[in-house]
Amino acid sequence: MPLASPIGSGLGLLNPYGVRTIKHRLKVPVVVDAGVGTASDACVTMEQGVDGILMNTALAAARDPVAMAHAMRLAVEAGRVAYLAGRMPKREVAVPSSPLEGMLD
């Protein structure tokens, strides 16, 4: 269980490369533990290909723990689906994706 960031910090995923490396090298489920503070952190963490997230403080310390738990569920699901869908390649230059054929002059 790698940490996203220090336990109880809510800093989010500080080293996505490290988590991806752990996941790619192991043949067992990888569950990220600690540091996930909000739904966007959960989504980005799941996008690394991990199998799950263990969380406590993000829910317990939220102003509305029930609403935060719901947001986390949606984010975990979205991150997993995004990982499985496969993101587009990152590029350092603009590459238009709209076709040029059929455009008016």
Backbone bond lengths (Angstrom), bond angles and torsions (degrees), N, CA, C in turn:
res aa  C-N    CA-C-N  psi(-1)  N-CA   C-N-CA  omega(-1)  CA-C   N-CA-C  phi
1 M - - - 1.446 - - 1.528 109.27 -
2 P 1.325 116.65 94.72 1.465 118.89 176.50 1.528 110.60 -72.05
3 L 1.315 115.74 155.61 1.458 121.43 177.21 1.517 109.62 -91.30
4 A 1.327 117.35 140.34 1.462 120.80 171.24 1.523 108.32 -73.07
5 S 1.326 115.51 -39.56 1.467 124.40 176.21 1.533 106.17 -164.24
6 P 1.335 118.46 177.74 1.470 119.36 -176.80 1.535 112.82 -54.22
7 I 1.319 114.62 143.38 1.460 122.04 -177.15 1.530 111.38 -55.13
8 G 1.314 115.53 131.71 1.457 121.68 178.54 1.511 115.07 75.94
9 S 1.340 118.00 2.18 1.470 120.26 -175.39 1.524 112.78 -81.76
10 G 1.323 117.83 -31.05 1.458 120.19 -177.12 1.516 113.48 66.88
11 L 1.333 117.80 20.21 1.462 121.41 -177.20 1.527 113.42 -78.77
12 G 1.307 117.60 -9.70 1.456 120.03 -179.48 1.517 112.20 83.96
13 L 1.307 116.19 -168.81 1.457 122.70 -175.77 1.522 109.68 -79.06
14 L 1.335 117.12 103.50 1.459 121.58 -176.94 1.521 113.10 -81.83
15 N 1.339 118.09 -28.22 1.459 120.58 -177.07 1.530 110.73 -134.93
16 P 1.333 117.19 79.63 1.460 119.19 -179.64 1.531 112.48 -60.64
17 Y 1.332 117.19 -35.59 1.467 120.70 179.50 1.529 110.41 -60.41
18 G 1.318 116.91 -43.95 1.462 120.57 -179.97 1.513 112.25 -62.09
19 V 1.318 116.80 -41.59 1.465 120.70 179.64 1.527 110.25 -67.17
20 R 1.336 117.43 -42.41 1.472 120.25 177.17 1.523 111.45 -62.20
21 T 1.319 116.55 -40.70 1.468 120.89 179.54 1.518 110.83 -62.32
22 I 1.320 116.72 -45.46 1.472 120.70 177.83 1.524 109.51 -59.43
23 K 1.319 117.14 -46.97 1.465 121.09 -178.11 1.523 111.44 -61.30
24 H 1.325 117.66 -42.78 1.464 120.91 -177.91 1.525 112.97 -70.35
25 R 1.324 117.61 -26.87 1.465 120.95 -176.92 1.524 113.65 -87.89
26 L 1.326 117.21 -19.00 1.461 120.28 -176.34 1.525 111.38 -103.01
27 K 1.315 115.32 152.03 1.468 121.45 177.26 1.526 111.31 -108.16
28 V 1.316 116.85 13.15 1.463 122.42 178.68 1.527 108.24 -113.96
29 P 1.323 117.71 159.75 1.471 119.20 177.09 1.530 111.32 -58.84
30 V 1.318 115.64 139.61 1.467 122.10 178.40 1.525 108.32 -112.68
31 V 1.323 115.60 121.34 1.460 122.60 179.86 1.521 107.61 -116.65
32 V 1.319 116.37 120.39 1.466 120.81 178.40 1.519 108.72 -77.18
33 D 1.318 115.40 133.27 1.460 122.10 -178.05 1.521 108.60 -125.74
34 A 1.275 117.46 127.33 1.464 125.09 170.76 1.515 113.88 87.00
35 G 1.320 115.12 138.63 1.452 122.99 170.74 1.515 116.38 98.42
36 V 1.321 117.71 -14.50 1.463 120.12 179.73 1.528 107.45 -76.23
37 G 1.341 116.84 118.16 1.458 119.69 -172.98 1.512 115.66 -106.93
38 T 1.325 116.54 -23.70 1.456 119.55 -178.07 1.521 109.34 -151.40
39 A 1.323 116.53 175.10 1.458 121.37 -173.52 1.524 112.80 -60.43
40 S 1.319 118.51 -39.61 1.462 119.37 -179.96 1.523 111.24 -63.82
41 D 1.336 117.63 -34.68 1.472 121.09 175.22 1.526 110.37 -62.62
42 A 1.326 116.50 -41.61 1.465 120.94 -179.49 1.520 110.45 -65.11
43 C 1.314 117.00 -41.77 1.461 121.08 -179.49 1.524 110.77 -63.16
44 V 1.321 117.45 -49.61 1.469 121.63 -179.99 1.523 110.50 -61.73
45 T 1.312 117.22 -38.48 1.463 120.82 179.18 1.521 110.92 -64.41
46 M 1.309 117.51 -45.22 1.463 120.66 178.96 1.529 111.83 -66.53
47 E 1.322 117.23 -29.36 1.463 120.63 178.01 1.524 112.11 -65.42
48 Q 1.325 118.20 -13.34 1.467 121.67 177.89 1.523 111.73 -80.13
49 G 1.331 117.25 -6.39 1.457 121.54 177.88 1.511 115.19 96.10
50 V 1.332 117.64 8.01 1.463 119.88 179.63 1.523 109.67 -69.24
51 D 1.318 114.92 164.63 1.455 120.48 -175.76 1.519 113.69 -91.29
52 G 1.308 117.62 -15.63 1.449 120.09 179.72 1.515 111.88 -179.32
53 I 1.317 115.30 174.65 1.461 122.67 178.73 1.519 107.72 -134.41
54 L 1.318 115.69 132.79 1.459 122.07 173.92 1.522 106.42 -99.82
55 M 1.312 117.26 125.85 1.463 118.36 -179.05 1.515 111.39 -140.54
56 N 1.321 114.84 149.59 1.451 121.42 177.06 1.524 110.43 -139.05
57 T 1.335 116.81 -63.76 1.465 120.84 -172.07 1.522 112.63 -58.47
58 A 1.335 117.63 -37.92 1.469 120.24 -179.28 1.522 111.05 -58.55
59 L 1.317 116.19 -33.14 1.470 119.82 178.69 1.527 110.84 -85.97
60 A 1.314 115.93 -47.94 1.465 120.62 -176.19 1.525 112.62 -63.28
61 A 1.328 117.47 -33.33 1.465 120.82 -176.42 1.525 113.15 -95.45
62 A 1.319 117.69 -0.97 1.470 120.52 179.52 1.525 110.63 -70.45
63 R 1.321 115.82 151.43 1.466 120.09 177.01 1.528 110.31 -62.39
64 D 1.342 116.41 -36.31 1.465 122.08 177.07 1.530 107.13 -130.27
65 P 1.339 116.94 89.98 1.466 120.35 -175.54 1.530 114.40 -58.40
66 V 1.324 117.46 -35.21 1.466 119.96 -179.33 1.529 110.06 -67.42
67 A 1.312 116.63 -44.40 1.466 120.47 178.33 1.529 110.45 -64.84
68 M 1.334 117.45 -39.53 1.462 120.28 179.03 1.526 110.62 -66.21
69 A 1.320 117.47 -39.22 1.461 120.32 177.46 1.533 110.27 -61.45
70 H 1.316 116.64 -40.51 1.462 120.65 177.83 1.536 110.09 -64.31
71 A 1.315 116.90 -45.31 1.470 121.00 178.65 1.524 110.75 -60.99
72 M 1.320 117.17 -41.18 1.468 121.05 179.10 1.524 110.87 -63.49
73 R 1.313 116.54 -41.76 1.473 119.40 179.01 1.520 110.64 -59.59
74 L 1.327 116.25 -48.07 1.461 120.17 179.92 1.526 111.36 -62.19
75 A 1.326 116.85 -40.71 1.464 121.32 -178.89 1.523 111.84 -67.12
76 V 1.322 116.75 -41.94 1.467 120.75 178.37 1.525 109.52 -62.00
77 E 1.324 116.45 -44.53 1.461 119.83 178.83 1.526 111.30 -63.57
78 A 1.325 117.20 -44.33 1.465 121.07 -179.99 1.530 111.11 -63.19
79 G 1.318 116.90 -43.41 1.457 120.49 179.94 1.515 112.41 -63.87
80 R 1.316 116.78 -39.55 1.468 120.72 179.20 1.525 110.83 -67.15
81 V 1.337 116.51 -44.91 1.461 120.19 179.40 1.533 110.14 -63.87
82 A 1.327 117.58 -40.36 1.464 120.88 178.19 1.525 110.71 -62.58
83 Y 1.329 117.11 -42.23 1.466 120.45 177.86 1.525 110.39 -61.07
84 L 1.314 117.06 -46.86 1.459 120.72 -178.81 1.529 111.91 -66.36
85 A 1.332 117.24 -32.89 1.465 121.51 179.47 1.520 111.21 -70.06
86 G 1.313 117.62 -30.58 1.459 121.98 -179.46 1.514 111.39 83.75
87 R 1.308 115.48 117.99 1.463 119.51 -177.85 1.524 111.13 -75.49
88 M 1.302 116.17 159.17 1.457 120.81 174.70 1.525 108.85 -67.86
89 P 1.320 117.93 155.83 1.466 119.22 178.28 1.523 111.34 -65.15
90 K 1.311 116.19 144.95 1.468 120.46 174.26 1.527 107.57 -81.42
91 R 1.322 115.49 138.97 1.462 120.96 -179.18 1.516 109.54 -132.11
92 E 1.308 116.60 148.74 1.464 120.90 178.94 1.520 112.40 -91.00
93 V 1.339 116.87 -4.41 1.459 120.93 178.36 1.523 108.51 -129.83
94 A 1.319 114.88 158.85 1.454 120.02 178.42 1.525 109.86 -72.37
95 V 1.324 116.47 136.64 1.458 122.47 177.25 1.521 106.70 -133.89
96 P 1.348 117.05 105.24 1.462 118.99 -178.22 1.517 111.05 -64.91
97 S 1.313 116.05 142.98 1.457 120.16 179.86 1.523 112.02 -109.88
98 S 1.319 117.50 -4.84 1.466 120.53 178.93 1.526 109.43 -80.90
99 P 1.333 117.61 139.99 1.466 119.84 179.11 1.522 111.36 -69.49
100 L 1.329 116.38 149.05 1.464 120.68 177.63 1.532 111.17 -90.53
101 E 1.334 118.26 -23.96 1.453 121.15 179.04 1.518 110.64 -67.94
102 G 1.325 114.77 142.89 1.456 120.35 176.82 1.516 114.10 82.97
103 M 1.324 117.96 3.33 1.466 120.83 178.22 1.530 110.02 -83.00
104 L 1.317 116.98 145.91 1.457 121.27 176.76 1.527 108.42 -75.40
105 D 1.347 115.20 144.89 1.476 119.36 177.72 1.492 111.85 -76.35
